[in-house]
Structures are given as C-alpha cells and as structure tokens.
Amino acid sequence: MRILLIEDDTETAYYISRGLAGGGRQIAIARDGRGALHRALSEPWDLLIVDRMLPELDGLSLVQEVRLHSIYTPVLFLTTLGGVDDRVIGLNAGADDYLVKPFSFAELLARVAALGRRQPRPTVETRLRVADLEINLLDRTVTRGGHRIELLPREFELLVYLMKHQDQTVTRAMLLENVWDVHFDPNTSVVETHISRLRGKIDRGQSTPLIHTLRGVGYSLRAWI
Amino acid sequence: MPGFRVFRTSSFRLALMYATLTGISFLVLLAVVFLSTTRFMRHQIDDTVANEIEEIFANSPNCGLDAVRPAVDALTKHPSGFLYLLQDSGGVLRAGNLPPLNSKEGVREWPAASARSHSAFSAIRGRGIAIDGGYLFVGWSTHQLLEMEEMIIGSFAWGLAASIALALVGGLIMGGRLMQRIETISNTSRSIIGEGLRQRLPVTQVGDELDHLTGSINAMLDRIEELMTDLRQVTTDIAHDLRTPLTRLRQRLELATRPDAAIGSLRATLDSAVTEVDTILSIFTALLRIAQIEGRTRRAGFQVVGLSDLLSTTAELYGSMADDNGQTLLEAIEPSLMVNGERELLMQLFANLIENALRHSPRGATVRVNASRFENRVRVSIVDNGLGIPQDERCKVLQRFYRLEASRTTVGNGLGLSLANAIAVLHDTTLELSDAEPGLCVSVSLEASQ
C-alpha cells in the first residue's frame, strides 16, 4: 500500500511514518503543498494523508486540485484544525476522512486500513456474510447459523458497519461517526454498552465469537481469533 | 510647548471663526449705517441751502446780480452758519464770505473725500447758480457730517475690536478648560495603561458630550476589567487542573526511570502514562472547543435541525449505558420538533446534559428527557431524581472546571456543563438549572423553526 504523507513538520512526519511502518505500507513524505501536488498527480497512490496547513499550497486547495484532475485516491486529513466547521469544510473539499491531532496511532492505523481497503464495489450489495452470520440488507434480516436474530434498528446499523469492515479494526470514534453521526468524544463507555448488547445477541451461545474487543483500540468483526 | 496647544484646540478654532464672522457682520453693518446716515445728512444740507437761495431771491426785486448783492451782503453780516459767494463774470468777488471760485453750477462739495481737514471753511457743501454771467454760491459747513462719519467709524472700530477680543478670550478660556479636561482624561488613560484597570476616567456634573464620552469609555473599561478577571480565573483554573494529572504523570515516569524499577512493569507504566496524557488532551480539547464556540459569530452555519430525531438518537445512545448502570432513561419527546441551530453542537449539548445526569445520579435513578413546543419556543429539559445541586452552587456549575465537592471523585473534567452552556449561548439562550425535588432539572429553551 503506497501512502503519500504530506506534512511540513519534519518531526511529526517522522513519527507518523514510523507509526505507519509495517503491514506492507510504503510511506513517502512531501513537505510542501506544491511538491505534494506534483507527486500526487504524477504517481499512483493508494492513500494521501494531508495536513491542512502547508507551505506554498494549503491542504484544502491541494485536495480540491487533486479532485479537479479526476484523481479519486482516498484522502485523509490529519490536522490540528478541529473546529466544528473545519471537518465539514475538509470533507466538502473532497477528503474521505478527517482526523484531528493529537490522535493515537491505533486510531490512525484503523482509519488508514479502512480507507486503503475500500475498493469500489461494482454491484450494490444485498447480502453481507461473515462465517455463519448473514445480513440481508433488503429485508433487514439477520441470521446466524440459519437462526433469525432480532435487532433494534441502531443495532442493525452497527452490525452492518462492522460487517462492511470485517477483519479490520474499527475504533470507537469511527463507530460514533458512522453509526450515530456523533463527532465528539462522549468520554464515556456508550459504545461499549452498545457493542456488548449486540454481542449478546450475535455471539451468545456460539462456539466461535465474531465480535472481538481490541483493548484500548476498538473492535473487530472476524471469524478468526 | 503645551502652552500653545490651546491654539490648536477645536474650541479655540471655533472661537476664531466666530470672531471672523462677527468682524464681517460688523463691517456690513458699518457700511449700511455709514452710507444711510451720511446720505441723509447731505440731503438735509442740500435742502437747507436750496431754501436759503430761495430766500435770497425772494428778497430781491429782480433776479439780476446787482439786485441780489444787498441781500447777500446783509446775510453775510449776520453770521448764520451759511457761507456765501457772489462774483461777477470776471470772477471778481462782489459779496459774501468765501474766496472767488470757478463758476460751476449745481451741487458741489469739497474737499473730495480723500483730502478732508477739520477747518470750518475748508469743508463745504453747497449749490452754485449762474446769475447774469456772474455766479452765486451758497454753502454749509460739512464739519458736522465729517465728525459724524468719524464717530460712526470710530465706534464701529471699538465695537469690532471689543467683540473680536471677547470672542478670542472666550475661545481661549473655553479651549483651555476643554484642554484641561482632555488632559485629565489622557493622563488617566496613561495611568490605566501603566498601573492597571482599576481606575476610571473622571466624570463631571456638566453632563455634556465629553461626560457622555467618558461615561462610555468607563463602561468599556468595566467590561474589559470583567473579561480580564475571567481570563485570569480561567488561566489559573487551567493551570491548577492540569497540575494534578501532570504531577501524577511525572511521578510515574520518574519512578519508572529509577535503577530499582522493574523492567517488567515498564509497559504498564507507559500505558498509564498514555492514559494520563489522554486525560490532559481531553481537557485541552474541551477548552479549545468552548473557546471556539464562544468565539463564533451567532447564526453562522445555522440550519433547520430536526430536534425530535436528534434527541431520540442521543437518548438511545446513552440508553444502554443507563441500563448497565441500573438507571432508567425515559423520553417524552413531542414528534417533529424543529429548531434553528447547528446539529452537531446541539447533539453535544444534549449528550453532555444526559451524560451529566446519568453520571451524577445513583443506581436506580430515573433520568427523563422532555421536549415540547410552547408557541415559538421549544423547551427541552433533562430531569434526574439524584442528589441535585444546592441552590447557591447552581450558577457556579456553569463555570469552567467547577465541580461539586461530592463529585470530585467521579470521572469528568468539570467542563461538560460550561461547554453545554457555551453552545446554549451560541443559540441565543442559556441553561436553566432548577430543583426537581429531588434531583436536578436542566432546561434549555430554543427558538422553534417553522
């Protein structure tokens, strides 16, 4: 996975590239907006990680420019600009995700993985499946091992998100943003309580648990341990 | 040269302008009075002289030169103020008390206005007529006329000088007083810059524009002082509240670097250090968010928000947590309530209130989320039946970092309610805290959208 990290602060760039190293990720660093734009347009990338405040060309204009050239490489803004409008402005400029500094590497890695593996899906999915757990998106039914499981609407949304990101790490913040549209940290264990409720319905009495808690990081839905 | 600064004051310049205008109007008045007075007096002289000439001819048997002569002689002998001249065609004086003249007929006056003197015989106005080839002139001294002219000019000159002097002196005095007051204001301002915001500008009892201005400046100083005090308070609070987690962090790291520290526990130490740093960062994030919300202009980015859905989602988000805590979260939300606002901030506002209620209520407590519309307002209240907040502490809990003694040990950074209140203020309202007997009721009234 080829990642272009656009960050003007040398030390920050070093730490981020160290944090992202491994797992088959190759990281290139660009330190100013102009140079970054040139590299983003001339080479193939799997992901652009962009700081908002850059010398010569700011991150927002950079992303707009990239999108104007019909390049739809996933973009993750990694910035200190964490105001309420900043995220909306960033996403409207054409970014796919927005992470505010300071962040944890676990959070960054989870989001990078989610963006990197996101492939354009040719057909509209109607079914999602992990091991013997299956969701029918059309009639909104869930079965495990052929047995029907009744879920509340929000639990269904939560499970759909986890299944769409199966085998990946999904953080609390990602769940809050995508399932509840909550963009602040509630400082409490709200997500945990919902997950444990869902786990009770999906995994109770099953020999293979599917929902795994990754301590201090988030959750993962997968058939393996 | 501070002494001369008075000449540059606007009130002195005004006085100067006033003096100039006074001078011009005096000159116009002088011209009118002068011209009308002297014209009137000349007219009088002309009439008198005409009468005298008629008198001379009336006493003469015919209109010949010799016939007039005795009459002129007789009149000359009795001085009456008139001046006479009778000369023949050769220019030889035949009668009268004037030296011979060129025989110009009609009204004549000499000397010309340019060469006047004070001698009685040198300033004459009269009328000359031809008579039998000779010439008769009867005149009247213009001495009085000239004196009148001088008097008019003189008195106007004095009047002009006096009024200009008065205007200037008045202007200087007024300018000086203004200067003095402005100097006082300026000095006080300087000492405010130098010594602190305690002082205020002096306000006199005059109640003029300057007092109005100093009043406004004083009000501004009050506000600045208030904000400065707030700022100092917040800075102190931040420093104080960060000191504790930073101290813990430092101690932990220091212990881990001691030679006798077990290598095995290093990971645990680092984990707890990261947790501690996260706590500190969350305080910063909350403070920054409050500052951003407080610094925002009202209504920028506001849109119609479906409040009923938003409240249900938020209540649902916390519902399972309440269940786990053995608490009950009940909703009484009217359907399709709409307000003007910012969705994300409103969600954070209600999330903070619900979280606060759950956190500070004991097991078995009930938290209610109520929302209903009254005319053009939507009222949302979060009511718990927990411990509540004593009356005298209710307004303090909205301050940053304020925490009740009883809740010092629970999680939270003491910023939840002040963040919620900042969001409420952005939406043109405030949080209202009241007693739910028992428990606390926090309500907020938002402007309903059509």
Interface residues (C-beta under 8 A of the other chain):
Chain A: G82 G83 V84 D85 P102 S104 R154 W180 D181 V182 H183 F184 D185 P186 N187 T188 S189 V190 T193 H194 S196 R197 G216
Chain B: D271 V274 D278 L281 S282 T285 L288 R289 Q292 I293 G301 T313 E316 L317 Y318 S320 M321 D323 D324 E342 E344 L345 M347 Q348 A351 E355 R359 V411 G412 N413
